[in-house]
Amino acid sequence: MNVPATKAQRVRAVLDILEHAELGARELTAHLGLPPSKLRSVQRDLEDLQLTGEIERVGSGRYRRPARASTLNPVEALAVYSATRMLHHHAAGYNEHYLSALQKLTAQLPGTARHVAEQANAAYRQRRGAQGGAQAEGSSASRTFELVARAWLEGRVLRFEYHSPTRVSTVELIIYFIELNPQNRQAYAIGVNRLRDGDVPFVFRLARMRDAQLLTDTCEIPSSFDPLEFLSGAWGIMTGEPTRVELFFSPAVRDRVRETPLGPQADVAPLASGHTRVVLTVGGWKELVPWILGWGGEVEVIAPAGLRSHVAQAHAQGAQLYRQTELT
């Protein structure tokens, strides 16, 4: 949020904030990014707005804007609120757009639930006050998210430096879709880098984007692009050549395997021995590795050979590490 420079900007910002949250004058002053010397100005704004009926005072000296009719019923609001809570968990730092969405949805919840949700929102809001690099990182993440969203919604090209684990490259992205990886809850933009030859979409993690700029160049999403088809073979977000993966789970985790969502195309076969055989077809197996290792010795990779070797090596390295620790 930009710090309001004039009284008119300040009043508009106050109304927008109080539409989705209950705050006192001091809290509002801090939320607006204003210095403590502006507290009295904010108090006068609140007094004027209360006289005109645009806001009302509630307990503990806090203010709010009277609730307006919603297009969501309470259960729908809770469903979307819960989804947004999952969304904000992916961010390492504070993202003002996530908080704004949470506050708007909280206003649609019934009284008791709203009170609990407001406490959760307040805990997230405290990230905004983080000091040093964490604060700068949170601000940068909010800005990147805003620019990616605008580029997609407005049909404009987004330019940024992309810091992958192996190199830094310049990207001018035509965004086709924005998606969260269900495995790591990171946000990704799917689209075509117009600085490269070809029109095959790739995925770009928002957290790896630096110095994002929204260009004036406009672009269009091809009518043939289907995000569900594009992601149909992905375990998380990465796509590639379809790969058959066969896993053999021990009887000890039979119930856990049955409860794990593996996708509609998974072949899950409980065996008479108590083991469970699972066959998946994914677009490459690298994203599967952390999930498989999380089962420890309760699962054996049967195929493909590359994945089996990779997991075996990881277990061997872990075993060696613990042997060394025990010896010291």
N, C-alpha and C positions, 0 to 999 in steps of 0.2 A: 504494500500500500504506500502511495506517495504521501509525504507529509503535506497537509493542507496549508497553502500559503495565504489564503484570504478567509474572511469570516464566512462567506458564502460556501466556499469549499469545505470549511470545517463543519458547518451545519449539515451539509449534505452527507458528509462522512459519518457524523454522529447519528443521523437518521438511519443510514444504511447499517451501521453496526448494531444499533439498538433494535432493529427489526429482527435480529437473530440472536441476541444475547442480552442478559441483564447485567449492567455495569454501573459502578458509581463514577463520580466526577474524576477522581484520581486515576481509576482504572482506565477511563476513556482517554484521559490526557496521555497516559503511557501508551495505550493502544494506537493512538493517532501519531505517535512518534514526536509529540510536542514536549518542550522543556517544562519543568515544574512551574516556571514563571507564568505559563499560560493557563494554569489551573483555574484562576478566577474567570478568565474569558470563557472557558468551557462551562463553568458553573452558571454564568449568565446565559449562555446558549441553552442550557438545560432548563433554566427557569422560564425563558421565553417560549420554548417548545412545549413545556408543560402547560403554560397559560393558553396556548392555542389548541391544546388537546392532541397534538401530534405524538406526544409521548406521555407516559404515566409513571408515577413513582410507586415502587413496591417496597417490600421490607428491606431493612438494613441500609436505607438510603440509596438504593439502586434504582435505575430507570430502565424502561423498556418501551418499545413501540407496540401498541395494541395489535394482537394477532389478526391477520387477514385470512380470508377463506383460502383453503388449500385444495389443489387438485388431487392430493394424496390422502387416503384415509390413514388412520394411525398405524395399521398393520403394514401398509405399503411404505409409509414413512420409516418404520422400524427396519424393514427389509433393505431399503436404500441406505439408511444410516449405518447399518451393519456392514454393508458392502463398502461404504466410504471409510469406515474404520479400518477395514482390511487394506484399502488403498493407501491410507496414510502410514500404515506400518512399514511400507517399503522404503519410505524416505529416511535417510540417516539423520536428517535435521528437520528444522521447521519449514513447512510449506504453507503459506498463507491461503492458497486456494483450497487446500484440503480443509483447513480450519473453517473457512467461510462456508464451504459446503456442509460441514458438520453442524455449524450453527443454524443454518437455514433449515436443515432437516430436524434438528432438535426442537425448533419452534413448533413443529407439527406433531410432536409426541404428547401423550396425555401427561397430566401434572406430575405424578410420582416418577414416571419414567424420564420425564424431561429433566427433573432435578438431578437424577443420577447421571444422565447424559451430559448435563452442563458441567458436572464435576470432572467427567472424563475430558470434556473439551478444555476445561481450565488447565488440566494437567498438560495437555498437548500445547496449549498456548504458552506455557512456561518455557518451552523450547525457544520461543522467540527472544527471550531475554538471555540466551546463552552468550557467553563472552568469546572474544577472539575469533580464531579460525572457524569454529563451529557456527557462529552467527553468520559469517560471510558465506560459508558453504550453504547454509539454509537459504539465505537470500538468493544465492546463485541458482539453487535448485528450483526455487519458486519462479524465478525469472525464466529459466529454461523451459519449465513446464508450461508457463504462459505462452511463450513464443511458439513452442511445438503445437499447442492447442490452436493458437491463432492461425498458424501456417496451414494446418489441416482444415479448419473451419472456413477460412477465407480463401482457400485455394491459392496460396502463395508459396514461393520457394524459401526454404530455410537454409542458411549457410552457417557452418560451424566447423571447428577443429575437433576431429574425433580421435580420442585417446584410447585405442585398443590396447590389449596387453602387450602387443608386439611392436606397434608403430603408431605414429601420429599422421593423420591424413586430413585433407580439406574435403568437405562434403557440401554439395548443394543439393538438398534433398527435396524431392517431390513426394509428399507424405500421402500414402494411400489409407493408412489405418493406424490407430494407437491401441496398444494392447498391454495388459499386465501378464507377466510370466507367472503361471500358477505355482511354479516350484520355488522361485526366489522372491516373488512379489515385486520385482523390478518393473518399471515402465519402459516400454519400447515403442519406437516409431518404425513402421513398416513402409518402405517406399523405394524409389529409384534415385540413385545418385546421378544427376545429369552430367557430372564431370567424368563419368566412366562410360565406356561403350556398352550398348545393350540396354534392354528394358526389363531385365529380371529384377524383381523386388528383393531387397535385403532387409535385415532387422538391425536397428541401431539403439543401443541402450542410452536412455536419457542421461544417466549418471556419468556417461563418458563424453558427453558433449561439452565443449568449452567455447566461450566467446560467440554464442549464437546470435545471428542477425536475421531479422525478417526482411527479405528482399521485396522490391516492388514487382518483380516478375511474377506473373500469374501462371497457374498450371491447372491441369484437370486430372481427375482420377479416371482411368479407363473403365468403361462400363463393363468390361469383361472381368474385372478384378473381383474375386469373391474371397473375403477374408477367411471364411470357414474352410473353404477348399485349400487356401494357401497354408493354413495352420493344421490341416487335418492329420498330417503325419508327425507333428511335433509333440515331443513329450512335454516340453515347456513352451519354448518360443522358437527354437532353432529348427530350420527345415533342411532337407537334403535328400539324398537317395534313400528310398525305403530300405530299412534294415530289419531282418527278422532276429528277435532276441528271445531266447528260451532260458527260463529260470526255474530252479528246483528248490522249493521252500521246505523247511523241516516241519514235522508235525507240531512242534512247540508254538509255531506262529500261524497255524492254520486259520484260526478265527480272525486274527489281525489281517491276514491276506484277504480274507473274504470281505472284510469291512473297508478295505482300501479301494478308493475309486481309481480304476485302471483304464477307464475309457470303454466305449461300446465295442471297440474292435478287439479287445483283449480276449484271449482264450484262456479261461481259468478252469483247470480240471483237478478237483480233489481226487486223490488216489486211495486205493484200499489200504496202502501202507501208512496212511496218515499224512503223507507229503502232499504238496500242491504244486502242480506244474502250470506255469504261466508262460504264454507265448504272446509277445507284443510285436507289432510292426511300427517302427518309429523312423523319423527322418534323421538318422545318425544316432549313435549311442552315447556320445560324450555327456549329454545332459543327464543321462541315467545314472552315471557313476556315483555322485553323492548319495542318491537315493538308495542304490544297491549297497554301498558301504555302510549306510545307516542300519542295515539289517544285521551287520556283523557276520558271525558264522552261521546264521540261520538260513542263508540262501547260497546256492551254488549256481554260477553262470555256466550254462551248457554251451550256448552259442550266442554270438559269433566268437571265433577264436581270439580276435583282437580284444574284445571286451573281457573275455575270460582271463587273458594274460594280464591286462591292465589291472583288473580287480585283484588278481592273485599277487601281483607285485606290490600293490598298495597295502594289502594285508601283511605281506612279508616285511615291508618296511616298518609298519606299525609294530609288529611283533619284535623286530630287532630293536626298535626304539625303547620298548618297555623292558626288554632284557637288559639293555645297557643301563636303564634307570635303576633296575633292581640290583644290579651289580655294584652301583655306586651308593 
